[in-house]
Structures are given as C-alpha cells and as structure tokens.
Amino acid sequence: MAQTWLITGTSTGFGQELATLLAQKTDVNLVATARNTDKLAYLDQYDHGQILKLELDVTDSQQIKEVIQTTLSKFGRIDVLDNNAGLGYFSTFEEADEATVQYMFDVNFWGSVHLTQAVLPVMRQQKSGVIIGISSDAGLIGEAALSFYSGTKFALEGVFESLAQEVQEDNIKVMLVEPSSFRTDWAGRSSQKKETAFLDDYQVTNAAIQNYSDSAGNEAGNPQAAAQVIYEQVISNTEHLPLHLPLGEMSVTRAQKKFAGLARKFAQLSDLAISTDYSKEE
Ligand SMILES: NC(=O)c1ccc[n+]([C@@H]2O[C@H](COP(=O)([O-])OP(=O)(O)OC[C@H]3O[C@@H](n4cnc5c(N)ncnc54)[C@H](OP(=O)(O)O)[C@@H]3O)[C@@H](O)[C@H]2O)c1
C-alpha cells in the first residue's frame, strides 16, 4: 500500500528537497503544500496522479482543515506528517520586535501544533503514523542573535517530546529533526532582521548576525542529503525511529558538548538537588 506523506513549506529548502525525492517514489502519495502553489511547478514532471499540490499557510486553521479533508478524500489516509514550514529572526533579545516574534511563534510553533492536532485523529484511527517536527540544533542549544527563534524550536521540542509518550500506545512515532546550518533560503529571505544596527553594547550578537548574513548560501549542510536521511529513517527505521535526529556535523558536536557539560554539572549538583526533597520518612 502506498504511503501518504503530507509536507508543509515545500516551495524551497528542506521541504522542496523532500517533496522532490518523494515525488519519484512509486509507493508514495505526496501532498505538497505551500503558501503559493505556483512555486510547486517543479513537481509537475513527476506527477501521474499521486501528487496533490495544496495551498497551506500553517497559520490558517481553515486551510489546515481543508488540506486534511482533501488529502483524505483523495488518498484515504495520512501516514507521515512533516511539519517543515518555518522562518527565522535575527535580533538581540532586548530589541526584539514583539509582533515579529509572535508571528514566528505562529508559524514555527503553533503551525506545527495545530496541524499535528488536526492529523492525530486520523493517525489514531489508523493506529499508525509518523509525525516529524523540523526543529533545529537551536531547539537544543541557545545562541546569541537567535534567542526567540530558539524559543520557538525549544517549545516545539518540549511539546513533541511529550507528545511522543502520549501517542506511543497508538503506534504513532514522533521525530524531531535538528539540523545545523543548511544551504536553504532560511538565513536569507526567510529570516527577518531590522535594517538598522543593534545597540553597540551587543558586540557578540552583532557579530553573530553579520556572520549569519555573510555565510548565507555557503552553509555546510546539504538539504538534498538531509531529505534522503529523513526519508530513509522513516522508511527503514520506523520501529526504532529516533526521537531526535541531528543533521550536520555542528548539530552533533554542539549538542554533545552541551549535554556532556550538563551531565557533568548535574553530577556535581546532584546532592544539593536531592537535599531539597522531603526525607523518605516525611
Ligand atoms: N536551513 C537551516 O539552516 C535550518 C536549520 C535548522 C532548522 N531549519 C528549519 O527548517 C525548516 C525549513 O526551512 P528551510 O531551511 O528549508 O528554509 P526555506 O528554504 O526558507 O524554507 C522555508 C519554507 O517555509 C515556508 N513558510 C514560511 N512561512 C510559512 C507559513 N506561514 N505557512 C506555510 N509555509 C510557510 C516557506 O514558504 P514561502 O516560500 O511561502 O516563504 C518555505 O517553503 C524551518 O522550520 C527552519 O526553521 C533550517
């Protein structure tokens, strides 16, 4: 039986690469969604009735409902949901524009949450499914210039890690993908920053923002290779799907450093932490 994959944000980047890969598989029905479906013409050469191109802005709850209904009418099931759509925002924490931050949460966090909540009844009825959250290494590690972007991804990590435990009994798997810097449109057109410089006091943050701008288009990560790894994990490793999937060398080394340091620190603080519990007799 063909597997039905639903992906958000397939106009460029990771979403486009995964959609291109899936469109060429004989046993996949693909629901490629985008805010503007004109940007999905790249899929036409592969389409022999197994591809649905649907308009979806993940902040629009009516469109979410319609996409799910149309998918079920055409393919009857949803096996894999890839919450990929997302954007960034470079700023100091102090000077961040709240409306911009809230919109980023609407897309990166609430968009993934609402779509997943809408797909879960389908997967529970099927007693199977895979939910992917395209998080980031910034969802594990805080970093100057990306405070609120990190906030959206930490939030996603928290809810999806908990969700994974809740849906286990219905044979639904959750995978958080944590890429480091990849060559997509993310650091360019998909990440806002204000025109004028940030406060002079924030030298480190200003340098980090400049560095992101300078390296846009030359990131180490290859999104085509990332799409292949995501696909293979879902297809070949379904039973043991990793809850956390780092992609890119930096995502592994940075996370290993953080968590090894945290483990060491917690070992040092363990007696102190335990001293705040009631004694066993109380
Ligand atoms: N590239 C990296 O270095 C990197 C690293 C870690 C995580 N990520 C994450 O990877 C995901 C994909 O980003 P990317 O790197 O592939 O960047 P990208 O090339 O800029 O792609 C972002 C996609 O999200 C879509 N999008 C933005 N707002 C949307 C909305 N309201 N509704 C629906 N779609 C929306 C964009 O559509 P439009 O064409 O309409 O703008 C585009 O298709 C994001 O969640 C990002 O945070 C990226």
The ligand as a Gaussian input file, in Angstrom:
#p B3LYP/6-31G(d) Opt

LIG

0 1
 N       18.363000      25.961000       6.783000
 C       18.803000      25.848000       8.014000
 O       19.959000      26.153000       8.313000
 C       17.891000      25.303000       9.067000
 C       18.480000      24.763000      10.231000
 C       17.649000      24.240000      11.203000
 C       16.293000      24.221000      11.024000
 N       15.739000      24.755000       9.886000
 C       14.295000      24.685000       9.744000
 O       13.978000      24.026000       8.538000
 C       12.644000      24.364000       8.154000
 C       12.596000      24.642000       6.674000
 O       13.357000      25.787000       6.399000
 P       14.436000      25.821000       5.239000
 O       15.767000      25.790000       5.871000
 O       14.129000      24.835000       4.215000
 O       14.241000      27.317000       4.726000
 P       13.453000      27.908000       3.471000
 O       14.103000      27.455000       2.207000
 O       13.374000      29.364000       3.719000
 O       12.013000      27.252000       3.558000
 C       11.052000      27.696000       4.469000
 C        9.700000      27.223000       3.983000
 O        8.715000      27.582000       4.973000
 C        7.627000      28.174000       4.269000
 N        6.809000      29.033000       5.122000
 C        7.144000      30.162000       5.786000
 N        6.077000      30.663000       6.436000
 C        5.025000      29.836000       6.158000
 C        3.663000      29.806000       6.529000
 N        3.105000      30.755000       7.304000
 N        2.880000      28.782000       6.078000
 C        3.401000      27.831000       5.282000
 N        4.687000      27.815000       4.865000
 C        5.488000      28.801000       5.325000
 C        8.271000      28.937000       3.122000
 O        7.282000      29.255000       2.171000
 P        7.300000      30.586000       1.263000
 O        8.028000      30.230000       0.012000
 O        5.860000      30.891000       1.046000
 O        8.013000      31.654000       2.049000
 C        9.270000      27.887000       2.673000
 O        8.641000      26.919000       1.886000
 C       12.243000      25.538000       9.031000
 O       11.373000      25.084000      10.051000
 C       13.567000      26.012000       9.616000
 O       13.388000      26.648000      10.863000
 C       16.519000      25.288000       8.914000

